[in-house]
């Protein structure tokens, strides 16, 4: 008695492995020559593997759903002859008797099957280039290779095992949690189009995408406290104020370099974010545009232009959006502003803001920090007439003269009350503010 190792032949150019989609034998079965052993599938075709010898099945490479590398052992069969693990290269070259002719015949059968399932791809000589038979030395090398255990990939669901589908379709169905036995195939096997049709029209059969939200009972939440106050203020702002938003792009490359240098030498002082610099620039640029640093009493029909900058700072808390106010921001440098920003933000999140820290603002800044965004259209904090929103900093190439350089760019949004502020004023102000942000040395001069 001898062991014959039937190795998976090369069933297509560029194919490294094939999936077992069905076994027609089991360990202990007696098989005849040319008896069907298994159905193997690649993304190109499904191929029937037939036994080149008669004998008894001793080993199978894996279970349905497993991937088997080309050239590795698919089935081990006990035969009545001498051991025939694989012929030598000399046997192949000389055409001597052995097991190779059976494998050659099998490859030819595979090619014929693939060509029949993929018509219209033959070359001028009638051959199918993608499935050319490898050279004799290449065959010998594949057949002489040591048996390689089948990789233990995650098996398909039990109900998918007997269904014919490509590995790509099978994997997609597994990820979606779809029972392939419920999918109707438009042909001899299930394709992506069949799966798409099932997802569109057949998903009532218990299908739901992994991690998808499930239906749940409606939840009724009474709007009270801080949430109600925010709702009322925002509704009043949008209802009463004719908003318009202007957005411009600012090159903050130099400003980011200054910020990095200051942080590297900050000692015990707080770490500087972009926000203190933006606030400092706002304070430096507002004196020439007093119509923006103002409050509008629409009932009295009076606009009050403030001589000081009491800057509101929109802060997200567990209770909702809060706007603590930095008093006399115009008198503070970037370090003092950073300290005050940190103190007020912490007090807001702990619900410990004092009454005089929560009102009386003359202009507001709102920033999402690193979360950012390309652009925002902030809602004005009534009765103020303007709100400024720095957006996310992105790195992009820009032209400077004839050179292309790397720059850090930030869009800056400003929303204004059109009853008080004209579009020309808003655009002119942003250009003035832009000068301070793009030339940060101006923030440190008198």
C-alpha positions in Angstrom: 0.0 0.0 0.0 1.2 3.5 -0.6 0.1 7.1 0.0 -0.8 9.3 -3.0 -0.9 13.0 -2.3 -3.2 14.8 -4.8 -2.0 18.4 -4.9 -4.2 21.3 -6.0 -3.1 22.1 -9.6 -2.6 25.6 -10.9 -6.1 26.5 -12.0 -5.4 29.9 -13.4 -2.6 32.5 -13.9 -2.3 34.7 -10.9 -4.4 32.4 -8.7 -2.6 31.7 -5.4 -5.3 29.8 -3.6 -8.8 28.4 -4.0 -11.7 27.9 -1.7 -13.2 24.6 -0.8 -16.9 25.0 -1.6 -18.0 21.3 -1.4 -16.5 17.9 -0.5 -17.9 14.9 -2.4 -15.9 12.4 -0.3 -14.9 11.9 3.4 -12.1 10.2 5.2 -12.5 6.4 4.8 -14.4 6.5 1.5 -13.2 4.4 -1.4 -12.8 6.3 -4.6 -12.4 5.3 -8.2 -10.2 7.0 -10.7 -11.8 10.1 -12.1 -14.3 10.2 -9.3 -15.2 13.7 -8.1 -13.4 14.8 -4.9 -14.3 18.4 -4.3 -15.5 21.7 -5.8 -12.9 24.4 -5.7 -13.7 28.1 -6.3 -11.7 31.1 -7.2 -12.9 34.6 -8.2 -12.7 33.3 -11.8 -14.5 30.0 -11.8 -15.7 26.9 -9.9 -13.8 23.8 -10.8 -14.5 20.1 -10.0 -11.5 18.2 -8.7 -11.4 14.5 -9.8 -9.2 11.8 -8.4 -6.4 10.6 -10.7 -6.1 7.3 -8.8 -8.3 4.7 -7.1 -7.9 4.0 -3.4 -9.1 5.0 0.1 -9.3 8.6 1.3 -6.9 9.1 4.3 -6.8 12.9 4.7 -8.7 16.0 3.5 -7.0 19.4 3.4 -9.7 21.3 5.3 -13.3 22.1 5.7 -15.8 23.8 3.4 -14.9 27.5 3.4 -11.2 27.0 3.9 -8.6 28.3 1.4 -6.1 25.9 0.0 -2.8 27.2 -1.6 -2.0 26.1 -5.2 0.4 23.2 -5.1 -0.4 22.1 -1.6 -2.0 18.7 -0.7 -5.8 18.6 -1.2 -6.4 14.9 -0.6 -4.3 12.0 0.5 -5.3 8.6 -0.9 -4.1 5.2 0.0 -3.4 3.2 -3.2 -2.3 -0.3 -4.0 0.9 0.7 -5.7 4.2 2.3 -4.6 4.3 5.6 -2.8 3.6 8.4 -5.2 3.9 11.6 -3.3 5.3 13.5 -6.3 7.3 12.7 -9.4 10.8 14.1 -9.8 11.8 16.7 -12.3 13.6 14.1 -14.4 10.4 12.1 -14.6 8.5 15.1 -15.8 11.2 16.1 -18.3 11.5 12.6 -19.8 7.8 11.8 -19.9 8.4 8.6 -17.9 5.5 6.8 -16.3 4.3 8.3 -13.1 1.6 10.4 -11.7 2.2 13.6 -13.6 0.3 12.7 -16.7 -2.8 12.3 -14.6 -2.2 15.8 -13.1 -1.5 17.2 -16.6 -4.8 15.8 -17.8 -6.5 17.3 -14.8 -5.0 20.7 -15.5 -6.2 20.5 -19.1 -9.7 19.6 -17.9 -9.6 22.5 -15.6 -8.6 24.8 -18.4 -11.4 23.5 -20.6 -13.9 24.1 -17.8 -12.7 27.6 -17.1 -12.6 28.5 -20.8 -16.2 27.1 -21.2 -17.3 29.3 -18.2 -15.5 32.3 -19.5 -16.1 32.5 -23.3 -14.8 35.3 -25.4 -11.4 35.7 -23.7 -9.2 33.5 -26.0 -6.3 35.0 -27.9 -5.7 34.9 -31.7 -4.5 31.3 -31.5 -7.5 30.1 -29.6 -5.7 29.9 -26.2 -6.8 31.5 -23.1 -3.7 33.5 -21.9 -5.0 33.8 -18.3 -5.1 30.0 -17.9 -2.0 28.8 -19.8 -0.6 25.5 -18.6 2.7 26.1 -16.7 5.9 24.7 -18.0 7.0 21.2 -17.1 9.6 22.4 -14.6 7.0 24.7 -13.0 4.6 21.8 -12.7 7.2 19.6 -11.2 8.2 22.3 -8.7 4.6 22.6 -7.6 4.0 18.9 -7.4 7.3 18.2 -5.6 6.6 20.8 -2.9 6.1 19.6 0.6 2.5 19.3 1.8 1.4 22.7 3.2 -1.4 22.7 5.8 -4.4 24.6 4.7 -4.6 28.0 6.4 -7.3 28.2 9.1 -9.3 31.1 8.0 -12.6 31.9 9.7 -15.1 29.4 8.2 -18.2 30.5 6.6 -21.5 30.1 8.5 -22.8 26.5 8.4 -25.8 27.4 6.2 -23.5 28.9 3.6 -21.3 25.8 3.1 -23.3 24.2 0.3 -23.9 27.3 -1.7 -21.8 28.1 -4.7 -20.4 31.6 -4.6 -17.0 33.2 -5.2 -14.8 33.9 -2.1 -15.4 37.6 -2.5 -19.1 37.2 -2.5 -18.9 34.7 0.4 -16.8 37.0 2.5 -19.1 40.0 1.8 -22.1 37.9 2.8 -20.4 36.8 6.0 -19.6 40.4 6.9 -23.2 41.4 6.2 -24.6 38.5 8.1 -26.5 37.2 5.1 -27.6 33.6 4.8 -26.5 32.7 1.2 -29.0 29.9 1.1 -31.7 32.6 1.1 -30.2 34.4 -1.9 -31.6 33.5 -5.3 -28.8 33.0 -7.9 -29.3 34.2 -11.5 -27.3 31.4 -12.9 -25.2 28.5 -11.6 -23.7 30.4 -8.6 -24.4 33.5 -6.5 -22.8 36.7 -7.7 -22.5 40.2 -6.3 -25.5 41.3 -8.3 -27.6 38.6 -6.7 -26.5 39.6 -3.3 -27.3 43.3 -4.1 -30.8 42.3 -5.2 -31.3 40.4 -2.0 -30.2 43.3 0.1 -32.6 45.6 -1.8 -35.6 43.3 -1.9 -35.1 40.3 0.3 -33.8 41.9 3.5 -37.1 41.2 5.3 -35.9 37.7 6.1 -34.1 38.5 9.2 -31.1 40.4 7.6 -29.6 43.3 9.3 -26.1 44.8 8.8 -23.5 44.2 11.6 -23.5 46.9 14.1 -26.5 48.6 12.5 -28.9 50.4 14.8 -31.9 48.4 15.9 -35.4 49.7 16.3 -36.1 50.8 19.8 -38.9 52.5 21.7 -39.3 56.3 21.3 -37.9 58.3 24.1 -39.6 61.5 25.3 -37.3 64.1 27.0 -38.6 67.2 28.5 -36.6 70.3 27.4 -35.8 72.0 30.7 -33.0 73.8 32.5 -29.9 74.7 30.5 -31.2 72.8 27.4 -34.3 74.9 27.4 -32.4 78.1 27.8 -30.1 77.3 24.9 -33.1 76.4 22.8 -34.9 79.6 23.6 -31.8 81.8 23.0 -31.0 80.1 19.7 -34.6 80.3 18.4 -34.8 84.0 19.4 -31.5 84.7 17.7 -32.5 83.0 14.4 -36.0 84.4 14.5 -35.0 88.0 15.2 -31.5 88.4 13.6 -31.0 88.4 9.8 -27.7 86.5 9.8 -25.1 86.5 7.1 -21.7 84.7 7.2 -18.5 85.6 5.6 -15.6 83.1 5.4 -12.0 83.7 4.4 -8.8 81.6 4.4 -5.8 82.6 6.6 -2.2 81.4 6.3 -1.3 80.6 9.9 2.1 79.0 9.1 4.1 81.7 10.8 1.7 81.9 13.8 2.0 78.1 14.3 5.8 78.5 14.4 5.5 81.3 17.0 3.1 79.2 19.1 5.5 76.2 19.0 8.4 78.4 20.1 6.5 79.9 22.9 5.3 76.5 24.1 8.8 75.1 24.0 9.8 77.9 26.5 6.7 78.3 28.5 8.1 77.1 31.9 5.2 76.8 34.3 2.7 78.8 32.2 -0.2 77.1 30.5 0.2 75.5 27.1 -0.9 77.8 24.3 -3.6 76.7 21.8 -4.6 78.7 18.8 -7.5 80.3 20.6 -5.5 82.9 22.7 -3.8 84.2 19.6 -7.2 84.5 17.8 -8.6 86.4 20.7 -5.6 88.7 21.0 -5.9 89.4 17.2 -9.6 90.2 17.6 -8.9 92.6 20.4 -6.2 94.4 18.4 -8.4 94.7 15.3 -11.7 95.7 16.8 -11.0 99.4 17.5 -11.2 100.3 13.8 -14.5 98.4 13.5 -16.6 99.4 16.5 -19.8 98.3 14.8 -18.8 94.7 15.4 -18.1 95.0 19.2 -21.6 96.0 20.0 -25.0 95.0 21.5 -28.3 95.7 19.8 -31.4 96.3 21.8 -34.0 95.7 19.0 -36.9 96.6 21.2 -35.5 100.0 22.1 -33.9 100.4 18.6 -30.5 101.2 20.2 -27.0 99.9 19.3 -24.4 100.2 22.1 -20.8 100.1 20.8 -18.6 98.9 23.6 -15.2 100.6 24.4 -14.0 97.3 25.9 -13.9 93.8 24.7 -15.9 91.4 26.9 -15.4 88.3 24.9 -17.8 85.4 25.1 -16.2 82.0 24.7 -18.6 79.2 23.6 -17.9 76.2 25.7 -19.4 72.7 25.4 -20.4 71.1 28.7 -22.4 68.1 29.7 -25.4 70.3 30.3 -25.0 72.0 26.9 -23.4 75.0 25.3 -22.4 77.7 27.8 -20.8 81.1 27.0 -18.6 82.3 29.8 -17.2 85.8 29.3 -13.5 87.0 29.4 -13.8 90.5 30.9 -11.5 93.2 29.5 -9.9 90.8 27.1 -8.2 93.7 25.4 -5.9 94.2 28.4 -4.6 90.6 28.5 -1.6 89.0 26.7 -1.7 85.5 25.2 -0.5 83.9 28.4 -3.1 85.6 30.5 -5.8 84.8 27.9 -4.7 81.1 28.0 -5.0 81.1 31.8 -8.4 82.7 31.7 -9.7 80.4 29.0 -8.7 77.4 31.1 -10.2 78.7 34.3 -13.5 79.6 32.7 -13.8 76.4 30.7 -13.2 74.3 33.9 -15.7 76.4 35.9 -18.3 76.0 33.1 -17.9 72.3 33.0 -18.2 72.1 36.8 -21.2 74.4 36.8 -19.4 76.9 39.0 -19.5 80.0 36.9 -20.3 83.2 38.7 -23.2 85.4 37.5 -20.8 88.1 36.2 -18.9 85.5 34.2 -22.0 84.4 32.2 -23.4 87.6 30.6 -22.6 91.0 29.3 -20.5 89.9 26.3 -19.8 92.2 23.4 -18.6 89.6 20.8 -18.2 85.9 20.9 -15.7 83.3 19.6 -16.8 79.7 19.0 -14.2 77.0 18.1 -14.5 73.3 17.8 -10.7 72.9 18.4 -9.0 69.9 16.7 -12.5 68.6 15.7 -12.8 71.7 13.6 -14.3 71.6 10.2 -13.8 73.2 6.8 -16.2 76.1 7.5 -18.9 77.0 10.0 -21.9 79.4 10.0 -22.1 80.3 13.7 -25.3 81.5 15.3 -25.0 85.0 16.9 -25.2 85.2 20.7 -28.1 87.7 21.0 -28.0 90.7 21.7 -24.5 90.7 20.3 -24.1 91.5 16.6 -21.2 89.3 15.6 -19.6 85.9 16.3 -16.3 84.6 15.0 -15.4 81.0 14.4 -11.9 79.8 13.6 -12.0 76.4 11.8 -9.6 73.5 11.5 -6.0 74.1 10.5 -5.0 72.0 7.4 -1.7 71.7 5.6 -1.8 72.3 1.9 0.6 73.4 -0.9 0.2 77.0 -2.0 1.8 79.3 -4.6 4.1 82.0 -3.4 5.3 83.8 -6.4 6.6 81.1 -8.8 7.3 78.7 -5.9 5.0 76.0 -4.4 5.4 75.8 -0.6 3.8 73.9 2.2 1.5 76.1 4.3 -0.8 75.7 7.3 -4.2 77.2 6.4 -7.3 78.0 8.5 -10.7 79.2 7.4 -12.2 81.8 9.6 -16.0 82.4 9.7 -17.8 85.5 10.9 -21.6 85.7 11.3 -23.1 89.2 11.6 -26.4 90.9 12.3 -27.2 92.5 8.9 -29.4 95.1 10.6 -26.2 96.6 12.2 -23.3 95.3 10.1 -22.9 95.5 6.4 -21.2 92.9 4.3 -18.5 95.3 3.3 -17.7 96.0 7.0 -17.5 92.3 7.8 -15.2 91.5 4.9 -13.0 94.5 5.6 -12.8 93.5 9.3 -11.7 90.0 8.5 -9.0 91.3 6.2 -7.7 93.5 9.0 -7.9 90.6 11.4 -6.1 88.4 8.9 -3.1 90.8 8.9 -2.5 90.2 12.7 -2.9 86.4 12.3 -0.6 86.1 9.3 2.0 88.5 10.8 2.0 87.4 14.5 4.8 89.7 15.5 2.2 92.5 15.4 0.4 90.9 18.3 3.5 91.6 20.5 4.1 95.3 19.5 2.4 98.5 20.7 
